[in-house]
Amino acid sequence: MAAQTSVETIWHIPDDLWSLIAPLLGPEKPPGTRGRPHTPFRVVFEALVYMAKTGCQWSALPRKHYAPPSTIHGIFSKWVEAGVFKQAWQLLLEFYDKQVGIKWKWQALDGAMTKAPLGGEATGPNPVDRGKSGTKRSLLCDQRGAPLSVVVTGANCWRAP
C-alpha cells in the first residue's frame, strides 16, 4: 500500500526546486528588524501554489499553515511588479525539461473567455457576450499536458501580445 500524502504537505516546494526559485525573490527581512514578525518567502510562495491549485480566494487561505492573506497579497504584489513570476516560469520549465523532458512532438492550445465586469487595462469588449468587458486566457501544453505558456489578453484580441 502506497503512503498517503498529508494534506498539510502537498503544497510544499521540494528543496531542489526552492533553491532555484529563492534567488529570484530578493532579500527577506533581516532578523532582528523592527516591525511585524518576518514571513519567510517560502511560506508565501507555497501559499501562492496552494491558491493556484485550489482556486481559493485570498481570504480562504488556511491561517494554520500560511501568513495572513494581506501579508501574502502584499508580497505577491511586489513580486508581480518585479517580474518574478515570468523569471520563475522560465526556471521551472528548464527544471521540468531536465527532470522529465518537454515532449515537443505535438502541443495543445486551449483558451477561455471570461467576464471582467470591473474592466481594467487587460480587458476588451467580448465579441461573444454583447461587447461586455472580458478577458481571454490561452494555455499551451506539451504532449504530456505540462503547461508551457499562459497568456491573458483582452477578449477582443486575436493574437497574443
VOPAGU-2260 file (C-alpha; in pm, 1 decimal, decimal comma):
REM VOPAGU-2260
SITE   aa  ch    i         X         Y         Z
SITE  MET   A    0       0,0       0,0       0,0
SITE  ALA   A    1     144,9     338,4    -101,7
SITE  ALA   A    2     199,5     600,5     164,6
SITE  GLN   A    3     -64,5     868,7     162,5
SITE  THR   A    4      49,8    1230,1     126,0
SITE  SER   A    5     -55,5    1454,5     413,1
SITE  VAL   A    6    -286,6    1739,7     316,1
SITE  GLU   A    7     -53,7    1975,5     503,6
SITE  THR   A    8     244,7    1888,0     281,8
SITE  ILE   A    9     104,2    1854,3     -71,4
SITE  TRP   A   10     173,5    2224,5    -139,0
SITE  HIS   A   11     536,2    2201,7     -23,0
SITE  ILE   A   12     802,2    2309,3    -274,4
SITE  PRO   A   13    1084,5    2049,0    -291,4
SITE  ASP   A   14    1422,0    2177,7    -167,4
SITE  ASP   A   15    1597,7    2139,4    -504,4
SITE  LEU   A   16    1326,0    2342,5    -674,7
SITE  TRP   A   17    1319,2    2602,7    -397,1
SITE  SER   A   18    1694,8    2655,5    -433,3
SITE  LEU   A   19    1628,5    2770,9    -792,2
SITE  ILE   A   20    1334,6    2998,8    -708,7
SITE  ALA   A   21    1458,4    3164,3    -387,6
SITE  PRO   A   22    1727,5    3384,4    -551,0
SITE  LEU   A   23    1462,5    3544,5    -775,8
SITE  LEU   A   24    1257,9    3671,3    -481,6
SITE  GLY   A   25    1504,4    3924,7    -345,0
SITE  PRO   A   26    1617,3    3968,5      13,9
SITE  GLU   A   27    1393,7    3871,4     301,5
SITE  LYS   A   28    1350,5    4092,8     606,6
SITE  PRO   A   29    1673,0    4070,9     809,9
SITE  PRO   A   30    1640,8    3904,3    1152,8
SITE  GLY   A   31    1604,8    4148,8    1440,0
SITE  THR   A   32    1445,0    4417,5    1223,5
SITE  ARG   A   33    1171,5    4617,0    1396,8
SITE  GLY   A   34     810,2    4583,5    1294,9
SITE  ARG   A   35     585,4    4289,3    1230,9
SITE  PRO   A   36     722,8    3936,8    1250,0
SITE  HIS   A   37     900,6    3819,7     937,9
SITE  THR   A   38     715,1    3587,5     697,7
SITE  PRO   A   39     957,4    3352,0     517,9
SITE  PHE   A   40     930,8    3380,0     139,4
SITE  ARG   A   41     896,8    3003,3     112,7
SITE  VAL   A   42     574,3    3020,9     315,2
SITE  VAL   A   43     447,1    3298,3      85,9
SITE  PHE   A   44     537,2    3105,8    -230,8
SITE  GLU   A   45     376,1    2786,1    -101,6
SITE  ALA   A   46      60,9    2982,4     -16,4
SITE  LEU   A   47      50,7    3103,4    -377,5
SITE  VAL   A   48      94,0    2745,4    -501,4
SITE  TYR   A   49    -194,3    2642,9    -272,2
SITE  MET   A   50    -411,8    2919,4    -417,8
SITE  ALA   A   51    -320,9    2825,7    -775,8
SITE  LYS   A   52    -402,2    2458,8    -716,7
SITE  THR   A   53    -725,4    2511,4    -523,3
SITE  GLY   A   54    -854,5    2829,9    -684,9
SITE  CYS   A   55    -938,4    2967,9    -340,4
SITE  GLN   A   56    -978,0    3336,3    -263,8
SITE  TRP   A   57    -721,4    3531,2     -62,3
SITE  SER   A   58    -947,9    3522,6     241,9
SITE  ALA   A   59    -975,1    3141,2     223,6
SITE  LEU   A   60    -602,2    3074,4     275,9
SITE  PRO   A   61    -565,9    2843,1     578,0
SITE  ARG   A   62    -413,6    3062,0     852,3
SITE  LYS   A   63    -292,8    2745,9    1026,3
SITE  HIS   A   64     -30,2    2691,9     753,4
SITE  TYR   A   65      26,7    3034,8     599,9
SITE  ALA   A   66      61,4    3401,2     694,5
SITE  PRO   A   67    -241,3    3635,0     692,8
SITE  PRO   A   68    -386,6    3685,3     343,1
SITE  SER   A   69    -298,6    4057,4     347,5
SITE  THR   A   70      67,8    3970,1     405,2
SITE  ILE   A   71      67,0    3709,7     126,4
SITE  HIS   A   72    -108,1    3950,4    -110,8
SITE  GLY   A   73     130,9    4237,0     -31,9
SITE  ILE   A   74     439,2    4028,6    -105,7
SITE  PHE   A   75     270,9    3877,7    -414,1
SITE  SER   A   76     202,4    4229,4    -549,0
SITE  LYS   A   77     569,4    4328,1    -506,6
SITE  TRP   A   78     679,2    4012,4    -688,0
SITE  VAL   A   79     437,7    4077,4    -976,7
SITE  GLU   A   80     571,8    4430,5   -1014,6
SITE  ALA   A   81     930,8    4299,6   -1014,2
SITE  GLY   A   82     855,8    4038,6   -1285,8
SITE  VAL   A   83     944,5    3749,2   -1055,9
SITE  PHE   A   84     682,1    3508,6   -1192,1
SITE  LYS   A   85     795,3    3536,0   -1552,8
SITE  GLN   A   86    1150,6    3453,2   -1443,0
SITE  ALA   A   87    1025,2    3171,2   -1218,6
SITE  TRP   A   88     819,1    3026,3   -1505,9
SITE  GLN   A   89    1130,1    3007,6   -1723,9
SITE  LEU   A   90    1331,1    2841,4   -1445,7
SITE  LEU   A   91    1053,1    2591,2   -1378,2
SITE  LEU   A   92    1026,2    2498,9   -1746,5
SITE  GLU   A   93    1402,0    2439,8   -1760,7
SITE  PHE   A   94    1379,7    2231,7   -1439,8
SITE  TYR   A   95    1089,7    2027,4   -1583,7
SITE  ASP   A   96    1276,9    1976,4   -1910,6
SITE  LYS   A   97    1586,4    1844,9   -1726,1
SITE  GLN   A   98    1387,1    1622,6   -1487,6
SITE  VAL   A   99    1115,5    1485,5   -1717,1
SITE  GLY   A  100    1171,9    1631,4   -2062,6
SITE  ILE   A  101     934,4    1851,4   -2259,5
SITE  LYS   A  102     757,8    1648,4   -2526,3
SITE  TRP   A  103     772,4    1866,6   -2837,4
SITE  LYS   A  104     618,8    1615,9   -3082,8
SITE  TRP   A  105     290,8    1799,8   -3051,8
SITE  GLN   A  106     133,6    2069,8   -2835,9
SITE  ALA   A  107    -221,7    2156,2   -2742,5
SITE  LEU   A  108    -359,5    2508,9   -2721,4
SITE  ASP   A  109    -684,3    2597,8   -2547,7
SITE  GLY   A  110    -845,2    2913,8   -2425,1
SITE  ALA   A  111   -1138,9    3053,3   -2236,3
SITE  MET   A  112   -1312,5    3388,3   -2232,9
SITE  THR   A  113   -1441,9    3519,6   -1903,7
SITE  LYS   A  114   -1632,6    3825,2   -1790,2
SITE  ALA   A  115   -1439,0    4112,5   -1637,8
SITE  PRO   A  116   -1707,2    4346,8   -1502,7
SITE  LEU   A  117   -1455,0    4573,5   -1328,4
SITE  GLY   A  118   -1262,8    4626,3   -1651,8
SITE  GLY   A  119    -902,1    4736,5   -1646,0
SITE  GLU   A  120    -619,4    4764,0   -1897,6
SITE  ALA   A  121    -608,3    4390,5   -1977,4
SITE  THR   A  122    -975,1    4372,3   -2082,0
SITE  GLY   A  123   -1156,8    4435,9   -2405,4
SITE  PRO   A  124   -1508,7    4407,2   -2547,1
SITE  ASN   A  125   -1601,7    4038,6   -2560,1
SITE  PRO   A  126   -1716,2    3955,5   -2914,9
SITE  VAL   A  127   -1939,4    3670,8   -2793,8
SITE  ASP   A  128   -2100,5    3848,2   -2495,6
SITE  ARG   A  129   -2264,2    4160,3   -2640,5
SITE  GLY   A  130   -1943,4    4361,6   -2614,3
SITE  LYS   A  131   -1918,1    4343,8   -2233,5
SITE  SER   A  132   -1569,0    4368,3   -2084,5
SITE  GLY   A  133   -1387,3    4038,3   -2079,1
SITE  THR   A  134   -1051,3    3862,3   -2080,0
SITE  LYS   A  135    -917,0    3571,4   -2278,2
SITE  ARG   A  136    -684,9    3312,2   -2121,3
SITE  SER   A  137    -482,0    3095,9   -2357,8
SITE  LEU   A  138    -278,6    2795,9   -2245,4
SITE  LEU   A  139     -20,5    2596,4   -2442,9
SITE  CYS   A  140      69,2    2247,3   -2314,6
SITE  ASP   A  141     319,2    1986,2   -2425,7
SITE  GLN   A  142     233,7    1627,9   -2522,2
SITE  ARG   A  143     213,4    1526,9   -2152,6
SITE  GLY   A  144     -12,4    1819,1   -2060,1
SITE  ALA   A  145     258,5    2025,4   -1889,4
SITE  PRO   A  146     182,9    2397,5   -1929,9
SITE  LEU   A  147     442,9    2570,4   -2146,7
SITE  SER   A  148     286,5    2915,1   -2178,2
SITE  VAL   A  149      -7,9    3114,2   -2046,4
SITE  VAL   A  150    -126,1    3441,6   -2198,2
SITE  VAL   A  151    -404,4    3669,2   -2070,4
SITE  THR   A  152    -537,1    3937,0   -2306,5
SITE  GLY   A  153    -848,8    4140,0   -2363,7
SITE  ALA   A  154   -1135,1    3930,1   -2500,2
SITE  ASN   A  155   -1120,4    4113,7   -2833,2
SITE  CYS   A  156    -753,3    4029,0   -2905,7
SITE  TRP   A  157    -699,3    3775,4   -3181,9
SITE  ARG   A  158    -333,8    3705,5   -3108,8
SITE  ALA   A  159    -103,3    3714,8   -2811,6
SITE  PRO   A  160      71,7    4045,9   -2733,1
